[in-house]
Amino acid sequence: MTSSSSPDRPALDADALRSLLLLPAGPLARIDVVARTGSTNADLVAAVAADPDAWPHASVLVADQQDAGRGRAGRGWETAPGTSLTCSFVARPALPARTFGWLPLLAGLGAVTAVRATAGVPAVLKWPNDVLVPAGTEVAGWGAARKVGGILTEVVPTPTGVTPAVVIGIGVNVAQRADELPVEHATSLALAGAQHVTREALLVALVTALDDVATRWRDAGGDAVASGLADEVAAVCATLGTPVRVELPGGSELAGIAERLDDDGGLVVVDAAGAAHHVLAGDVRHVRSGA
């Protein structure tokens, strides 16, 4: 498959990315850059399952264009050529599986850090896996913010004796115009005011931030609280302290205040009766007080 490019939306510079990010200059063990694919996550999950040894820890697959991306609950989307950073990472944490609930949040912290560093936009995290930036008007379920990026994590079954692999997909809208966005709650860094961000610079910042987060998490034995990462996630999580409605697996709904993050990365929601609910999965909508 091939991808078209234009002077204002150039194709990714694969050679530059390799020189900056591959060992020994950078932290990555492998980086593959493709012109176009359906889904970097789907491709990488299949590749890791087929040949685990070929994709060590700190490998990444990057697509110049993605036309069948997958989000939570099977949602899909397509990106126009040259407009988005779409990539998936292989992580082999060598940590207890019970700690993996933090992975979307830690990846989100890395994404927020990278966006802030390169775009100068005050990005925040919406629990558990959306990156938001400020907007001038409100959208139901999102408030005065828009989604600029998202994270999808998938555990890949591996043979006995092989360190489990997790594929972490991250997509960030960089240069889309308003008419190229699929939903009203989405935006791009360009629309948020960042006019001169390159996808290469954003990927370098993202890899750097994720490497720092992963190192600290690993060194603390997967304890996000002891490493200080839990506090950093909480500091950038716009969901905390706000009224929310959570659509839970199975179709039920929970309304209350998102009070805090639990030690496993779950969201603690306190309902109107004062009961605390531990949420590990669900679609969260930010609502205005009294809504």
Legacy VTK file of the C-alpha trace (Angstrom):
# vtk DataFile Version 3.0
C-alpha trace
ASCII
DATASET POLYDATA
POINTS 291 float
0.000 0.000 0.000
1.180 3.529 -0.716
0.384 6.886 0.820
0.169 10.281 -0.845
1.887 13.346 0.573
1.933 17.069 -0.083
4.403 19.886 0.653
2.405 20.999 3.693
1.834 17.396 4.809
5.080 15.549 4.062
5.554 11.842 4.568
7.364 10.732 7.704
11.153 10.917 7.516
11.932 7.291 8.351
15.713 7.707 8.093
15.717 10.610 10.545
13.547 8.694 12.996
15.843 5.675 12.875
18.956 7.780 13.418
17.408 9.564 16.396
15.569 6.722 18.104
17.324 3.416 17.467
19.995 2.113 19.816
22.601 3.291 20.650
21.478 6.873 19.923
17.999 6.331 21.297
16.108 3.824 23.447
14.380 1.780 20.731
15.413 -1.750 19.758
13.413 -1.671 16.511
11.420 0.877 14.516
9.433 0.094 11.393
7.861 2.934 9.409
5.197 2.017 6.837
3.391 4.251 4.374
-0.099 2.981 5.098
-1.870 0.291 7.075
-5.240 -0.573 8.464
-4.213 -0.574 12.111
-0.751 -0.460 13.651
-2.096 -2.254 16.721
-3.669 -5.072 14.723
-0.522 -5.460 12.634
1.799 -5.476 15.624
-0.328 -7.851 17.715
-0.297 -10.314 14.805
3.451 -9.854 14.205
4.379 -10.360 17.853
2.171 -13.438 18.123
3.718 -14.917 14.977
7.361 -14.200 15.863
7.876 -12.964 19.436
11.667 -12.853 19.142
11.532 -10.441 16.199
9.842 -7.764 18.308
11.804 -7.176 21.523
10.929 -4.720 24.249
10.971 -1.105 23.002
10.001 -1.880 19.412
7.614 0.410 17.535
5.569 0.330 14.347
4.666 3.727 12.862
2.267 4.355 9.978
2.206 7.460 7.823
-1.502 6.832 7.282
-3.961 4.523 9.047
-7.315 3.695 7.480
-8.843 1.135 9.851
-7.704 2.194 13.303
-9.237 0.569 16.342
-10.191 2.179 19.624
-11.918 0.954 22.752
-15.160 -1.007 22.271
-14.194 -1.677 18.660
-14.573 1.903 17.471
-12.708 2.678 14.274
-11.351 5.694 12.468
-9.333 6.742 9.421
-6.612 9.375 9.191
-5.811 11.481 6.155
-2.212 11.216 4.853
0.303 13.357 6.730
-2.085 14.484 9.445
-1.600 12.172 12.425
0.949 10.310 14.471
-0.219 6.688 14.590
2.105 4.211 16.262
2.170 1.081 18.388
4.840 0.022 20.871
5.893 -3.384 22.164
6.485 -3.479 25.910
7.668 -6.506 27.841
7.371 -5.243 31.421
8.535 -8.460 33.168
6.237 -7.395 35.997
3.169 -8.991 37.619
0.134 -8.920 35.312
-1.886 -7.297 38.113
0.125 -4.107 37.529
-0.855 -3.859 33.849
-3.979 -1.836 34.650
-1.685 1.170 34.906
-0.403 0.839 31.331
-3.071 2.994 29.579
-2.642 5.700 32.206
1.155 5.618 32.076
1.047 5.749 28.268
-1.377 8.639 28.605
1.031 10.433 30.926
3.763 10.000 28.316
1.492 11.301 25.565
0.418 14.340 27.610
4.069 15.095 28.427
5.058 14.846 24.754
2.206 17.046 23.523
2.934 19.695 26.115
6.647 19.669 25.265
6.294 19.893 21.492
3.015 21.730 20.920
2.900 24.030 23.919
-0.735 23.023 24.411
-2.005 22.302 27.958
-3.015 18.710 27.255
-4.686 16.623 29.956
-5.756 13.013 30.408
-9.337 11.750 30.478
-9.515 8.455 32.354
-8.463 5.977 31.245
-7.077 6.542 27.754
-7.944 9.836 26.040
-5.751 12.919 25.612
-7.660 16.208 25.655
-6.847 19.824 24.838
-8.859 22.959 25.657
-11.589 24.211 23.330
-13.738 27.312 23.330
-17.143 25.618 23.387
-18.627 22.703 25.292
-19.579 19.315 23.920
-21.823 16.963 25.885
-19.754 14.412 27.770
-16.486 16.250 27.144
-17.012 19.740 28.573
-14.851 22.556 27.200
-12.275 20.145 25.802
-11.694 18.062 22.699
-10.044 14.703 22.124
-6.689 15.028 20.373
-5.356 11.549 21.055
-6.123 8.095 22.356
-4.441 4.977 23.709
-5.265 1.300 23.190
-3.395 -1.462 25.052
-3.570 -5.164 24.211
-1.836 -8.096 25.879
-0.409 -10.543 23.333
-0.431 -14.245 24.228
3.132 -15.579 24.128
4.616 -19.084 24.421
5.421 -20.464 27.852
8.729 -19.091 29.086
8.567 -15.972 26.917
8.065 -12.649 28.699
4.486 -11.469 28.037
4.176 -8.689 25.504
1.843 -5.714 25.594
1.118 -3.682 22.486
0.393 -0.036 23.274
-1.177 1.951 20.461
-1.095 5.746 20.554
-2.696 8.064 18.039
-2.473 11.863 18.058
-4.235 14.200 15.638
-1.599 16.677 14.483
-2.637 18.617 11.385
-6.289 17.867 10.618
-8.638 20.608 9.525
-12.077 20.794 11.132
-13.706 19.141 8.103
-11.358 16.143 8.428
-12.393 15.227 11.963
-14.758 12.256 12.389
-16.721 13.483 15.435
-17.550 16.810 17.056
-15.578 16.055 20.226
-12.320 15.596 18.294
-9.685 18.173 17.379
-6.071 18.376 16.236
-2.992 20.099 17.590
-3.160 22.530 14.666
-6.734 23.505 15.526
-5.681 23.887 19.176
-3.137 26.504 18.120
0.029 24.472 17.538
0.845 25.304 13.933
4.438 24.119 13.577
4.564 20.685 15.200
6.121 17.938 13.089
5.144 14.336 13.573
8.820 13.401 13.826
9.379 15.812 16.725
6.242 14.546 18.435
7.330 10.903 18.078
10.798 11.646 19.465
9.231 13.433 22.449
6.758 10.578 22.927
9.444 7.887 22.878
11.552 9.905 25.325
8.643 10.413 27.719
7.514 6.782 27.539
11.045 5.530 28.139
11.325 7.667 31.270
7.940 6.498 32.567
8.683 2.832 31.807
12.078 2.969 33.504
10.667 4.474 36.685
7.753 2.028 36.736
10.056 -0.957 36.201
12.546 0.209 38.834
9.695 0.414 41.355
8.635 -3.163 40.599
5.448 -2.022 38.879
4.328 0.057 41.874
2.964 3.244 40.333
2.336 4.750 43.757
5.839 4.191 45.139
7.435 5.470 41.922
5.497 8.741 42.134
3.899 8.082 38.753
0.421 7.699 40.243
0.618 11.250 41.600
1.821 12.534 38.216
-1.041 10.808 36.420
-3.515 12.258 38.917
-2.054 15.732 38.402
-2.824 15.672 34.660
-6.103 13.729 34.871
-8.993 16.112 34.183
-11.510 13.438 35.188
-10.650 13.621 38.880
-12.832 15.878 40.975
-15.523 16.167 38.306
-19.074 14.808 38.008
-19.083 11.828 35.650
-21.374 9.256 34.122
-19.720 5.908 33.488
-21.166 3.442 30.999
-20.104 0.131 32.524
-19.530 -3.170 30.734
-22.897 -4.907 30.515
-24.841 -1.720 29.863
-25.380 -0.333 33.367
-24.503 3.255 34.259
-22.870 4.865 37.279
-23.142 8.554 38.137
-21.113 10.386 40.748
-17.922 12.285 41.439
-14.640 10.870 40.175
-12.842 11.121 43.494
-9.438 9.528 42.951
-7.357 6.814 41.341
-7.070 3.537 43.221
-3.746 1.782 43.706
-4.411 -0.434 40.668
-5.223 2.507 38.373
-8.977 2.052 38.709
-11.265 5.069 39.064
-13.049 5.576 42.390
-16.475 7.144 41.803
-18.586 8.281 44.768
-22.326 8.273 44.062
-24.991 10.591 45.454
-25.522 8.316 48.455
-21.841 8.505 49.363
-20.997 4.963 48.281
-17.603 4.501 46.621
-17.437 2.406 43.450
-14.232 0.975 42.002
-14.273 1.202 38.186
-11.720 -0.719 36.143
-13.371 -0.390 32.730
-16.016 1.823 31.205
-16.683 4.840 29.015
-16.518 8.012 31.101
-18.454 11.135 30.259
-17.667 14.418 32.006
-20.881 16.185 32.991
-21.594 19.612 34.420
-22.716 19.852 38.044
-26.448 19.290 38.272
-26.615 17.700 34.801
LINES 1 292
291 0 1 2 3 4 5 6 7 8 9 10 11 12 13 14 15 16 17 18 19 20 21 22 23 24 25 26 27 28 29 30 31 32 33 34 35 36 37 38 39 40 41 42 43 44 45 46 47 48 49 50 51 52 53 54 55 56 57 58 59 60 61 62 63 64 65 66 67 68 69 70 71 72 73 74 75 76 77 78 79 80 81 82 83 84 85 86 87 88 89 90 91 92 93 94 95 96 97 98 99 100 101 102 103 104 105 106 107 108 109 110 111 112 113 114 115 116 117 118 119 120 121 122 123 124 125 126 127 128 129 130 131 132 133 134 135 136 137 138 139 140 141 142 143 144 145 146 147 148 149 150 151 152 153 154 155 156 157 158 159 160 161 162 163 164 165 166 167 168 169 170 171 172 173 174 175 176 177 178 179 180 181 182 183 184 185 186 187 188 189 190 191 192 193 194 195 196 197 198 199 200 201 202 203 204 205 206 207 208 209 210 211 212 213 214 215 216 217 218 219 220 221 222 223 224 225 226 227 228 229 230 231 232 233 234 235 236 237 238 239 240 241 242 243 244 245 246 247 248 249 250 251 252 253 254 255 256 257 258 259 260 261 262 263 264 265 266 267 268 269 270 271 272 273 274 275 276 277 278 279 280 281 282 283 284 285 286 287 288 289 290
